[in-house]
Amino acid sequence: MPKRGYHHGNLRQALVEAALQLIEEKGPTGFTLSEAAKTAGVTPAAVYRHFAGREDLIAEAARQGYEIFADVMQFAYEKGQPSALAAFEATGRAYLAFARKYPGHYIAMFESGISINKTAELAAVAQRARDVMEKAATELSEHIPPEKRPPPAMFSAHIWAMSHGVVELFARNSPGTQSPFPPDSLLETGIGIYLRGLGLLDRDY
């Protein structure tokens, strides 16, 4: 990976990119602000002009990650239209694709211990990402008889949890684990079993 560095007039973003590089290499607690400053090519004192501490720096990396994530989810949802089933399945697969393409952001978002409520901006964009999947779930759930219909929030949470589990166990090379099947196939078949249980798999809406 080419070294990320400071570009005049964009110190804040250079520090975020340095943090992302270090998060990928060492994890969210494996680096110091001084290391982030060195990676960005500036003095440690320069960091404090933009961030109060490492948590604030990681929170900004997470916020930017959620911005990308929400856009990826929205794109997947729209690509699946006009089929509610295809749109819903696409949002699940988008989770896996995002984790694979943006590992530093993913770790900052989901593995750093930073609360999504740390800042109002972070909370808002995290909600935007969740809203896309819940919207897809709401549309698909309309095809389930009311007496068998789970709440859309639960519906989307099940798929989110399944996607997250596949990523954490099999798509991020957890020590000592090896996926018995490709992560994409695990997620697709898992979603299929779930949707079949709801009576949604044999028809395309």
C-alpha positions in Angstrom: 0.0 0.0 0.0 1.5 3.4 -0.9 2.2 5.6 2.0 -0.6 8.1 2.8 0.8 11.5 3.6 0.0 15.2 4.2 -1.1 17.3 1.4 -1.0 21.1 1.9 -4.4 22.4 3.0 -5.8 18.9 3.8 -4.1 18.0 7.1 -7.3 16.7 8.7 -8.0 14.2 5.9 -4.4 13.2 5.7 -4.5 12.3 9.4 -7.7 10.2 8.8 -6.0 8.4 6.0 -3.0 7.7 8.2 -5.2 6.4 10.9 -7.0 4.1 8.4 -3.6 2.7 7.3 -2.5 2.1 10.9 -5.9 0.5 11.8 -5.5 -1.9 8.9 -2.0 -2.8 10.0 -2.2 -2.7 13.8 -5.9 -2.6 14.8 -7.8 0.4 16.3 -5.8 0.3 19.6 -2.4 -0.6 18.2 -1.2 2.8 17.3 -0.6 6.2 18.9 -1.4 9.7 17.8 2.3 10.2 17.3 2.4 7.3 14.9 -0.6 8.7 13.0 1.2 12.1 12.8 4.4 10.4 11.6 2.5 8.4 8.9 0.9 11.6 7.7 4.2 13.4 7.7 3.5 16.0 10.3 4.5 16.7 13.9 2.4 15.2 16.8 1.4 18.7 17.9 -0.4 19.2 14.5 -2.8 16.4 15.3 -4.4 18.4 18.1 -5.4 21.2 15.9 -8.0 18.8 14.5 -8.6 16.0 17.0 -8.7 15.9 20.8 -7.3 12.4 20.9 -7.1 9.0 19.2 -10.8 8.3 19.8 -11.8 11.4 18.0 -9.6 10.5 15.1 -11.0 7.0 14.9 -14.6 8.4 15.2 -14.0 10.5 12.2 -12.7 7.5 10.2 -15.8 5.7 11.3 -18.1 8.6 10.2 -16.5 8.6 6.8 -16.8 4.8 6.6 -20.5 5.1 7.4 -20.9 7.7 4.6 -19.4 5.2 2.1 -21.4 2.3 3.6 -24.7 4.1 3.3 -24.0 5.0 -0.3 -23.0 1.4 -1.1 -26.2 0.1 0.6 -28.3 2.6 -1.3 -26.7 1.7 -4.6 -27.3 -2.0 -3.9 -30.9 -1.3 -3.0 -31.6 0.7 -6.1 -29.8 -1.9 -8.3 -32.2 -4.6 -7.1 -35.3 -2.6 -7.9 -38.1 -3.1 -8.9 -37.9 -6.5 -7.2 -38.3 -6.1 -3.5 -36.7 -9.5 -3.0 -33.6 -8.7 -5.1 -33.2 -5.3 -3.4 -33.3 -6.9 0.0 -30.8 -9.6 -0.9 -28.5 -7.0 -2.5 -28.3 -5.0 0.7 -27.0 -8.1 2.5 -24.4 -8.8 -0.1 -23.4 -5.1 0.0 -22.3 -5.5 3.6 -19.8 -8.2 2.7 -18.5 -6.2 -0.3 -18.0 -3.1 1.8 -16.0 -5.0 4.5 -13.8 -6.5 1.8 -13.1 -3.2 0.0 -12.8 -0.8 3.0 -11.3 -2.8 5.8 -9.9 0.2 7.7 -13.3 1.9 7.7 -15.0 -1.3 8.7 -12.8 -1.9 11.7 -13.2 1.7 12.8 -17.0 1.4 12.5 -17.5 -2.1 14.1 -14.4 -3.2 15.9 -13.0 -0.1 17.6 -15.4 0.2 20.4 -16.3 3.8 19.4 -20.0 4.5 20.0 -22.1 5.6 17.0 -23.4 8.2 19.4 -20.0 9.8 20.0 -21.0 12.6 17.7 -24.3 13.7 16.2 -22.8 13.5 12.7 -21.7 9.9 13.3 -25.1 8.9 14.7 -26.9 10.4 11.8 -25.0 8.7 9.1 -25.0 5.4 10.9 -28.8 5.7 11.0 -28.9 6.5 7.3 -27.1 3.2 6.5 -29.5 1.2 8.8 -32.5 2.9 7.2 -31.7 1.6 3.7 -31.8 -2.0 4.9 -34.9 -1.4 6.9 -36.6 0.1 3.9 -35.8 -2.9 1.8 -37.1 -5.2 4.6 -40.3 -3.2 4.9 -41.0 -3.5 1.2 -40.3 -7.2 1.2 -42.3 -7.9 4.4 -45.4 -6.5 2.7 -45.5 -9.8 0.8 -45.7 -11.9 4.0 -49.1 -12.6 5.6 -49.6 -10.2 8.5 -49.8 -13.1 11.0 -46.4 -14.4 9.9 -44.7 -11.0 9.4 -41.8 -10.0 11.6 -41.4 -6.3 12.3 -39.2 -4.8 9.6 -36.6 -3.7 12.1 -36.2 -7.3 13.3 -36.3 -8.5 9.7 -33.4 -6.3 8.7 -31.5 -6.9 11.9 -31.5 -10.6 11.2 -29.8 -10.1 7.9 -27.5 -7.5 9.3 -26.4 -9.9 12.0 -26.0 -12.8 9.5 -23.9 -10.6 7.2 -21.8 -9.3 10.1 -21.2 -12.9 11.4 -20.0 -14.1 8.0 -17.6 -11.1 7.7 -16.2 -11.5 11.2 -15.8 -15.3 11.1 -14.8 -16.0 7.6 -14.2 -12.9 5.5 -11.6 -11.2 7.7 -9.2 -14.1 8.3 -9.9 -14.5 12.0 -6.9 -16.4 13.6 -7.3 -20.1 13.4 -10.5 -20.1 11.3 -11.0 -21.0 7.7 -14.2 -20.8 5.8 -15.5 -24.2 4.6 -17.1 -22.3 1.7 -16.6 -18.9 0.1 -18.0 -16.2 2.3 -20.4 -15.0 -0.5 -21.8 -18.4 -0.8 -22.3 -18.8 3.0 -24.2 -15.5 3.1 -26.3 -16.2 0.1 -27.4 -19.7 1.3 -28.0 -18.3 4.8 -30.2 -15.6 3.5 -32.0 -18.1 1.3 -32.8 -20.4 4.3 -34.1 -17.4 6.2 -36.3 -16.2 3.4 -37.5 -19.7 2.6 -38.7 -19.9 6.2 -40.7 -16.8 5.6 -42.2 -18.2 2.4 -40.5 -15.6 0.2 -37.9 -17.6 -1.8 -40.0 -19.3 -4.5 -41.6 -16.1 -5.7 -39.9 -12.9 -7.1 -41.7 -9.7 -6.1 
